[in-house]
Amino acid sequence: MQAGRARQIILKDPTKAREIYQIIDAAAFCEGYYQIYAKYFDESILVNEDINNRIFRDIVFDTKERKDAYWKYDSLLSGYTYSTPNPKEAKKLCDFNTTKFEKIQ
């Protein structure tokens, strides 16, 4: 859901790419935490397969207009450098309460 909400921001105004890329990346870092890094912090792996991947993008950007918005967004990010958070900090980038899912395991 977080990735879907983030992608909607691209569709609204892709020209604000530099302002919104952190929101977009936060979904990927959140997923990565629960797919890869959680086990290193004695937490459960909650994601077993890629969610925020190319197939997901193809579903969201399924029309020419939507693809054009994505490519506009993507091209405006070109030429800059971006950092990734410390894996332990990636959990904080989830935009929902993760504790209710952690208790299921």
N, C-alpha and C positions, 0 to 999 in steps of 0.2 A: 504494500500500500504506500509506503514511504517513497519508493521509487516511482510509482505511478503519479503521486502528487507532485513530485519533483519534475517529472517530464511534462506535466501540464503547464508548469511555469515557462518552459521553453516555448510551448505552443502559443502562450499569451504574448510574449515579446522576446524573441530570440536575440534581438539587438542588445539586450542587457546581459549578455553572456558573462562578461567579467564580473558583474555584480551577483550573479546567481549560481556560478559554477560550484561554489561550496555547498549549496543546498543539494545540487545534483550529486556531487561526490559523497556527501554524507550518507546517502542511501547505500552506496557501494561499500563504504567503510563500515557501516553498521552490519551489513550482510557479511562482510569479510570477518568481522569480529566473531560472529556466531557460527561461521562456517569453519574458520581456521584457528583463530587465536584464543578463543574462550578456554580451551583445554589447558593452555599454559597458565591460566589464572584460576585453575580449579573450578571452572564453570562448565556447564554442559554445552556440547555442540548442538545447536538447534536448527541449523540449516545444513541439509545434506547434499544439495545440488544448487548450481548457480541459478539465481532468480533474475538478477539484474544483468542480463547478458544480451548478446546480439539478437536472439530470438525475441526477447522481451521488447527490445527497441523496435524490431520489425513489426511487432503487433501494435505498439503505440503509434509509431510513425508509418501507418499503413496507407496513407494517401499521398499523392504528389505534394499537396500543400503542406502536410505535416512533415514529410521528408525534407522539403525545402526549408522549413523552419529549423529542423534539426541541423541541416548542413550549414545554415546561416550561423546558428549558435556555435557549432563546432569550429567553423572557419574563423570566427571572431576570437576564439581561444588560442589559435595557432600563434606560435612564436614566443609564448611566455613560458615560464617555468612554474611548476606547482609542486607543493610538498604533500607528503602523506603523513597522517598523524602517527604518533607512537601507537602500536597496537593496543595497549591498555587504554588509551584515550579514545579509541574508535567506538567503544561501547557508548560513550557519552553523545555520539553523533546520531544515535537512534532517536527519532522524533516521537517515540511512544514509550509507554512504561513497559520495560522488558521484564521486570521481575515476575509478573504473572505467568510468563512463559517459562522462566527459569524454574519455577516451582513445579511445573508439570513433570520434569525429568526426574 
